[in-house]
Amino acid sequence: MRQLAFSRIAVLMGTCLTGLAIAAPTVHLSASPEVVAKGTSTSIAWDALGAESCASSWAPSLPLTGSYTPPALQAATSYTVTCQGGGASVSQQVTVQLAPACVTNCFTKRWIYFYGGIAWGKKTANADFNKLSALIVNAAALGYNGIVVNIGGEDSYISDSRDSPDFAGNLAAIKQLALDKGIELIPMGGHPQIPAQLQPELAEAVPVVDTPFVVANGVARVATHWLANDNFAAGKSDWDLWDLNIQHDPTEGHNGPGSLKLVQPNGFDPVPKGAQPKRHEQTRLHRRFVNLQPFTSYRASFWIMVKNYKAPLKVQVLADTTTIPLYDSLYPLGWGSSNGAWNAKPNALGEYGEWKNITIDFNTREFGNINFYVGAWSNAKNDEPGEAWIDDMQIRETGLAHPVVRNHLEVSVRSKTTGTVYKEGLDFTVANESLNILNGRIPDGSQLLVSWYQQAKNMMPVWTAPASACPPEYMAWQRTGYEKIKALYPTSQKFFINYDEWRIMNWDPSCQYASAGAYLAGTMTAMQAMLKQVNPGVELYVWNDMFDPNMNAIDKYFMVNGSLLGAADGIHPNTVIVNWTQRNVYVDPPPIPLQQSSLKFFHDRNLKQVIALYYDDLPLTDEWLDNLDAAEADGVTGVDGFMYTTWVDNGKYEDLAAVASKIKARAKARWPQ
């Protein structure tokens, strides 16, 4: 600009010295930069020498020298400055071009994950409809181009959402809005729990072996075997008061004085001078049981009363010497049974002064020693005081609790003394946690050994038990589900298979797979083949975790029967992995971060990937991008997108702009214009 000003003075001086007529003005116009990314701006600068006035394509009047920042550019744009002077008019034009579209290593998929139910309540009367509508508008403005929609009533699109009078209209409105805004909707479905929801006898079930029954008055019931039967009148009995905040209370009780009192954890434990303070964080009642029979069904029952107890109470049963859970319900206090059937609602606490009965069912599986816990594993949020009392703790063997009967899963009954095998329908019928003996064919006093398969529902932190994938009905239901999804999204050529945190599998004896990994690989192979048969051109996506040895494809995973190693053998080469690997924040990080190891594992199998990089924490986005850079420097290729993935409060989307900005700053060349 200083050079422009100097030139202007020189021109004026030359005019005066020569006495010539005033020349036409000279106009200098520039744009910096001349090439910009779509949605960004530039700076237009001008300097008019010998001019009396100037105008432009963006303003009717301009100073003779100045600069201008135009609005964000959505297309190539030309800017013109026209100046008058010396009886002449002079114009200059500059054109700002958009940066060319990304052509290599692009994030062609810039997606968002959405979970919600839009079935009930017409349009704006449904909160998730409003949330998804706003998300579509915001996503388009920020440069995202797709939303994975898990919106079909537990992701099936074929269960309760299909019965709603509002579902079709709500989905049609969502689809039209997405079309208007240029956002692709990618349907998700195929969860293994769907066939069990629609046909409950397909549910995964755990074997119960040789439970002792006794026949009396023509009915056979379990021969009661107590693990615990404690009323705490005299003390804690054989239970460990595992943490500092639990004690025997001789005055309060359910059926008479005496109970165990839990004081809500808050504040800090006393520590020696100079030591680091440690918070009260756990208040648990515990007991270890040894030499139990494997694959045995037990029911725990206790009474609880609370007074302002806000710390989260839960029940947990672990296999001895391991962290493998035998019982760890999605609902903290579990889901109880009454009269042989599941209760209508999960277990819950009552008001102060109200004793509530809590029951849970668990199976020892292959283990003989267990640890039973009830209490709080963390503080109340605001450290306020509170108390809870536990009384009348009973744990006993149960017979025929929630049996699942189908082909290869029968109730087996034989005499304990003679080994005689009895037949259902001829010698007995199955009743409510009992057997009805037919026509006296099994005498009173007979001791029986009864085996059956126990529904695995409510024992694990999942919404419900998945179905076994081995009966032919499993894939028939999955085909029905996808055909309906395809009808709802007729133009979509993408489908996201919802295999994620599959915590119960491979118990059906008809499966005959060598391992859980082979079971999952076989199920995945069959699922992909079915989807390709229904829609040959469909592009498939699946979460990484159940196939990834850096995550859940390990030797021992929740209630999975056998090792999950080798599960990735079932992934078709054209199926895309959506990778949400996270480091374990509770342990020291491994020498190679899990994200890098995971990316390389699937790269080595020649699979394309999308990274699911948000997970409710902006620093985790940086962590993912760091590890993606490191993995690609190590030779990983085929990562062509990302998905903003959130679970908090059914969708924490306020960081969408921050995540987009972060990715553009870190990987600007990969964000297509």
N, C-alpha and C positions, 0 to 999 in steps of 0.2 A: 504493500500500500504506500510505503514511503517512496518507492521508485515511481509509482503512478503520480503522486503529488508533485515530485520533482519535475517529471515530464510536463505536467500541466503548467508549471511556472515558466519552463523554458519556452513552451509554445506561445504564452502570452507575451513574454519579452520579445520574442522574434517578431510578433505582429506589430508591436509598438515601434521597433527599430526600423522596420522596412516601410511602414506606412501603408502596407497592403490592406485590403478589405478583410474583415473577420472571416476566417475559414469555417467550414462546417465542423460541428463538434466531433470529437473522437470518443467512442464508448468502449470501455473494457469491461467484459462480463465473464465471470467464472463460477464453477460449482466445485465444492470440495467436501466430500469426494464426488466423483462423477458416476461411480457405480456403488449402489447401496443394496442392502438386504431389504426384502419386502417387509413393510411395516416399520421401517426406520426412516430417518430424514437426512438432509444434507444442509450445507450452508451456501447461499447464493450471495456473491459479492460483486459490486459494480463501482465504476469510477468514470464520470463523464467530463471530458476536457473541452472547454470552450462552449459548454452548453448553458442555456438559460433555464430550461425546465426538462424534467424527465417523467415518464410514466412507465408502467410495467403491465405484464399480463396478470399480476395479482393485486395491483393497486393503481388507482387513477393518478396519483401524484407521488413522486419520490424525491428525496434529497439528491444532490448531485453525486454524493459518495455515500455508500452504506452497505449493509448486509441484511439478509433475510433468511429465516429458517422456516421452510414450508412445512405443512402437515406431513405426517407419516405417509410414505409413498406406497401405493398398492399396485402401481404400474409405471412403466417408463413415462417420464413427464418432461415437457419442454418449458423453459422460462424465457421470456422476452423483455428487454428493456429498450424503450424508444425515447430519444432525447432530441430537443429542438434547440437550434442556435444558428446565428449567421444566415438566417433565412432558409435553413435546411433542416431536414429530419433524418436522423440516423438510428437504425435498429441493430441490436445484436441478440442472438439466441444461443442458449446452451441447453443440452438435453441430458438429463440424469437417467441412467439405465439401471434396471434391477440386476442384481447379481444373478448369474445363471443358476438354474436349478441344480441341486446336488445330484451328481451322477454316479459317484462311487461311495461306498461305505456310509450310505445315507440312513438316517432314522426315518424310514418311510412309514413306520407305524408309530404314531404318537398317541397312545391310548390312555384311557382311564377305566378303572374297574368300578362297577356299581353293583351293589346288592340292595334289593328292596322289594317290597310287595306292592304292586300297583293294581291288585285285583279288586280290592274292596273300597268303595267310595268313588263317586263319579268325579273324575278329573281333579279339580282343585280341592275337592273334599278329601283327597287322599294325600297325606304328607309326602310320601315317597314319589308320587306323581309330580308334585311341586318341586321336590329336590332334583329329580332327574331332568325336568324341563329346564330349570335354572342351570343345571350342569351342562346341558347341551349348548345353551346360549353362551355360557362362559367359555366352554371348551373351544368353540369356534372362534371366539374373539382372541383367544390366546395362542391359536395355532395348533391345537390338538386336532386329530382327524378321526378318532374312533373311540367308542365306548363299549366295553364288554358288559352286556346287560344280563345279570343274574336276577331275573325279576319274576320267575314263574311259579311262585308258591313252592318253596324249597327247591328251586331251580329246575323243576320238572316240566312246567307248562302243561302238565297233564293231570295234576291232582286238583286241589281245591280251587286254584285260580280259574280252571276251566268251567267251574260251576257258578262263577260270579257274573251277574248281569252287567257289571261295569268293566270287566277285563278287556273285552274286544274294543270298546270305544276308547278306553284309556290307552291301550297299546297303539291303536290307529293314530291317535293324536300325537303320541311320542314319536312314532315313525315319521309322520308328516313334518314335525318340527325338525327332526334330525335331517331329513331330506332337504328342507329349506336352508338349513345352516351348513350343509355339506359335511355332516358327521355320520360316519358309518357305524351302524349298530351291529355288534358281533354277539349272537346269542350264545349262552352257556347252558349246558345241560348234561344229562347222562350220569348224574351222581349215583353211586351204587346203592344208596338208601331208597331210591325211588321204587324199584320193584317190590321191596319189602313194605313200603307204605301202601302200595296198591294190592299186594297179595301177602299178608303178614306171615303165612307159613313158609315164605322164602327167606325169612330173616336168618342171619348167622346165629348159630347156637353152639354153646360149649358143652362137651360131654360131662355127664354126672355118672359116676361108675359105682355100682354096688352099694347103694344106700340101703341100710337095714330097715325093713318094714316088719310089723307084726299084725297078724289078722285077729280081730276081735269083733264079734257080732256081725260077721259077714262083711266087714270093712277093713282094709289094710291101710295102716298109717305108719309114718316114720317112727322108729323106736328112738324117742327123744334122747339126743346126745348133746349135753350142754358143754359149750366152751366156757361160758361165763353166766353166772346167775347171782348178781350182787346188788343188794339194796343199800349198801354203804351206811347202814345204821351204826356200826361199830368203828368204821374207819374206811380206808381206801381199799381194803381187801388186797387182791393180788395186782392191782393196777399201779402203774408208775405215775406219779405226779410229775410229769416230764419236764416242766419248766417252773420258773420261780412264782408265776402268778396263778397257781392252782393249789387248793388246800381242802382238807376235810372240814365240812360245816356240820356240827352235831345238832344244830337247831332247826335247820330248814330241810324239807324233804317232800317227796311226792306222796307217799303213803306212810306218813310217820316221820319223825325227825331223823336226820342223817342224809347227807348228800355230798357231792363234790362241787366245790365252788371255784369258778373261773373268774379271776379279776381281769378286766379288760386291759390289755397291754398298752402302756403309755409311759412317757418319760424315759429315764435312763437307769440302767443298773448301777449300783455303787461300784466304783473302781478304785484301785490303789492310786496314790498320788503320782501324777505324771503319765498315767495310762490313758489310752484313748477311750472316751465314753462309748458305751454300747447301749443301744436302745432296747427296751423291752419289746420284743417283736413276736414272741411265740408263747402260747398258753395251750398246752396239749395234754390230754389224758392218753396214756399209751399202755398197751399190754402186748407182750410177745407170746405167741402160741407155737408149740413145737410138736413134732411127731403126728401131724394131722394126715388124714388120707388125701392124696391128690384127687383132683376132679370130684370134689365134694361141694355140695351147695349148702350155704349157711345164711341165716337171717339174723341180723343184729337189730335189737329193739332197745331204745332207752327213752327216758322222759327228760325234757329240758324246759327250764323257765329262765327268762331273761329280764334284766332291769337296765334299760338304757345301754344295752350291749351293742356297739356299732362295729366292732372289729369283725371281719368276715369269718363265720364259723363254718367248718366243713368236716366231712368224714372221709378218711382215706385208709385203704388197706394195701400194704406193700408186701411183696415177697421178701422173705428174710435175706439179709446181706446184699440186697440189690435195691435198685430204685424202680424196679418193674412194678407198675401198679396192678393190683388185682381188683381194686375198686377206686375210682376217681371220677365221680359223676360230673357231668356238665353243670348240674345244679348243686351248689355247695353242700347242702344237707341231703342230697340224694332224692330219690323218688321211691315212695313206699308202696306196699301192697296191702290189700284188704280182701279177705275171702277168696284168695287165689288169683286176684286180678290186680292190675296196676291201678293205683289211685288216679283220680281225675286230674290232680295237680301235683307238682313237686312238693316235697316236705318244706315246711316253713315255720318260722318262730311265731309264738303268740305274743300277746301284750303282757306287761308286767303283772305277775300274780297268776298267769295262766300257764299251767303245765301242758306241754304239747308232746305227743308221742311221735317218735321218729323211728321208722323202720327202713332197712336197706337189705338187699340180697347181694351176695357175692359168691364167687366160685374160686376154690383154691387152685384150680388149673393143675399144672404139673408140679406144684410146690407143696412141701410138707410143713414148712415153717413160715409163719406170717407175722407181721406187725400191724396191729389195729390202732388207729389214731382217731380222736375226735377233739376239736378245739380250734384255736385261731393260729394262723401262721404269720399274721402281720398285725400292725397297729390299727387302731381306729384313726381316721384321717385327721381328726382335730384334737386327739389326745384327751378327750373328755373321759371322766370315770364311768365305769359300767361293770355289771356283774352278771354271771349266768350260773345256773345250778344244773347238774346232771345227776339223775337218780335211776334206780331200777334198771341197771344195764344187764341185758340178756343177749347171749349169742348161742344159737342152737342150730343143729342140722335140720334142713328142710327136705321134704319129699315132694317130687313132682311140682316144683315151683316153676311156673311159666314154661311148660314144656312146648317144644316145637316138634310137630310130627309131619313128616313127608317121606317120600321114597328115600330109603337108606337111613332115615332118622325115625326109629320106632322106639316105643317103650318096651324094654326087655325085663321080664320077671322070671326068676327061678328060685327054687327052694334052696335055702342056705344049708340044710342038712343033707338032702338027697341029690341036689343038683337038677331036679326035675324042672324042665322049661315049660312055662305056662303061656297060653296063647290069648292075645287080646280078642275079645268078641266071643270066645269059647269059655275061657276060665275067668275072665275079669273084664271090666271096662274102666277107663280112666275117668276119675271124677276130680273134684276140687281138692288138689294136693293129697289125693288118696286113691285107692282102688276099690271098686265095688266087686265083690266076689259073686260070681254067677252060680246059682243053684248049689251052693255049698261045695263046689268043686275043689276049693282050697280050705281045709279045716281051720276053725278057730285055734289060735295058739301057734299057727305055723309061722316060722321065721323066713322071710323072703329077702332076696337081694334084688333091688330095682335099679335099673339104669335108664337114662333118658338124655335128651338134649335140651339144655336150658337156654332160653332166649337171652342173648347178650345185651339186650336193651338196658339202658340206664346204668351200666357199669363203667362206662368210659366217657370222657369229655367230648361227646358228639351228640348231635341233636337226637339221633335215633340209630338203632343198629342197622348196618347195611345188609343187603341181601347177599346170599351166596351166589356167586357167578356161575356155578356149575349146573344147576337145573336149567333145562332148555327155556323155561319161562322167563329167566332173567334177561336174556338177550331179546326175547320177543317183546317184553315190556320196553326195553331200551329202544328197539326199533319203532314201536308205537310212539314213544316219546319224540324221537327225532322226526318222524314223519309229520307230527303235529307242529313241531317247531319249524320245519321246512315250509309248511303251509302258512305259518304266521309270518315268515321272513322269506317270501318266494324269490327275491332277488339276491339274497345273501349267499355268498360262496365261501363263507367262513363259519366254523363252529368250534367252540371251546369245550373240550371234554373236562368235566369237573371232577377229576381224580385228585384229591387233596386231603391230607391228614386222614387217610383211610386206616383207622386204628383197630379194626376187627376184621379178620379175614382168614380163609383157608381152614375152616374147621369141619366142613362137610366131608364125610368119608367117601362120598361118591366122586370127589374131585380127583383124587389119586395123583396130585402133582408132587414132584420130588421136594419142593420147597415153596415157601410163600412167594419168593421171587419168581419162580416158574409159574405159579398161580396168577400173579399180577401180569406177568409178561403174556401169558396165554389169554387172559381177559382183555388186555389192551389190544392184542393182535385181532381178536374176534370183534372188538368194538370198532376198530378202524375199518375192518373189512365190511362190517354191516353198514357203516356210514358211507363208505365209498360205493356200496351197492345201491343205496337209496339215492345218493347224490354223487355221481362219479367225479365231478369237478370240484368237490368241496375241499377247502384248505383247512387242516386240522391243527388245533393248538391244545396243549396240556401243561398243567403245572409241573414243575421239575421235581418236587420234594419226594414223592413216593418212588421215584426211579433213581434217586441221587444218593450214592454212598456217603456223600458229605452231609446228608440230611437224614431222611427216614429209611432209606434202603440199606438197613443195617441188620445185624444178627438178631437183636431183640428189640422189638418195637411194639409198645403197648400190648394189645390183646391179639397180636398177629401170631399165627401158628407157624413157626419156623422162620428161617432167615429170609430177608427181602433182597439180599444180594442177587444181582442178575436180573432184576425187574426191567431194566432198561433194554434188555434184549427184545422186548415186545414192541418197541417204538418204531413205527414205519419211518424210513429215511426222509419222507416229505412232511412229517408232522413237526411242527415248530414247538420248541420248549419255551415256556414262560417261566423265567428263572427268578425266584424270590428268595434265594439263599440269604440267610442272615447269620452273622457271627453270634456265638453264644456269649451274651454279655456277663454271664455268671462265672466263666472260666477264663483262664489266660488265653489270649489269641494263639492260634496255631502258627507254626513257622511260615506257612503259606496261607494267606487269608482264605476262608471258605469260598468266598465269591470267585476268586481266581481258580481254585481247584474245581469248583463246580462248572464254571464256564469251559475250562479245558476238558473236563470229563465228557461233556456233550459235544464239544468241538471235535474231539478225537473219534466220536461216533458219527461224524459228518452231519450233525443236526444243526439247523438254524435255531437262533435264540432271540428272544425278546427279554429285556431285563425289567423286573417289577421292582422299582427302585425307591419308592417313597416310604411306605410303611410307617406313616404318622410321625416322622422325625426328619427334619431337613438335613441334619448332619449325616444321616444314613444315605441320603442322595449323594452327597460328596463322597462318602465311603464307597458307594457302588461305582461312581464314575472313576474314582482312583483305581479301583480294582479292575474295571473294564479296561482302562488305559494300560495297566500292567499286564493284563491277560493278552491284550492285542499286541503289545510289545513282545510277548512270548509266543506269538504266532496264532493266537485265537482269531478266527474270522467268523463271519456269518451272523453277527449280532446286528440286526437291521431295525431295531425299534426299542421302545421302552413303554412301560405301563405304570401310570400313577396308581398305586395300590394302597388302599386304606381300609382299616377295620374299625377305628375308633368311632364310637357313637353312630354306628351304621353309616359311616362316611364322613371323614374329615377332609373337606375340599377347600378350605380357606387358603391352603398353600399352593394351589394350582399355579398361580402366577409366579410365585417365588421359585417353584420347581422348573417351570418353563424358562425363566430368566437364567437360572443356574445352569441348565443344560445348554442354552444358547451361548452363555459366557464360556463354558468349558469346551463345548463341541460345536461351535457356530457353523463350521463347514458341513456338519452332518445334519443340520436342520434344513430341509428343503424349503426353497423360497416359493 
